[in-house]
Amino acid sequence: VLVVSELTTNAVIHAHSPFVVRVEVAIDSVRVEISDENCERPTMSDGAQSSLGGHGLLIVDRLASEWGVVTTPAGKVVFAEFQTSAAQ
């Protein structure tokens, strides 16, 4: 839930466009995708403790098994995948 919150917050703050949340559940994983109409790729902050905000992708990076960004003709998709206990 925290990762979905961070990714949707990023879409609200930075995309300035409608966005779609998609969740795929498989036997061994869960994949969350946030697609928006902004082609600009997100950047991860350096993690400085003094900065307010900007830590969302650091949180995603720590919690997700894998994450990334795919640019599309309509914008981009930011995804995060999580392995379930069935995968272990």
PyMOL commands that set and color helices and strands:
alter all, ss='L'
color gray80, all
select helices_A, chain A and resi 2-15+56-63+85-87
alter helices_A, ss='H'
color red, helices_A
select strands_A, chain A and resi 19-25+29-36+66-72+75-83
alter strands_A, ss='S'
color yellow, strands_A
deselect
rebuild
show_as cartoon
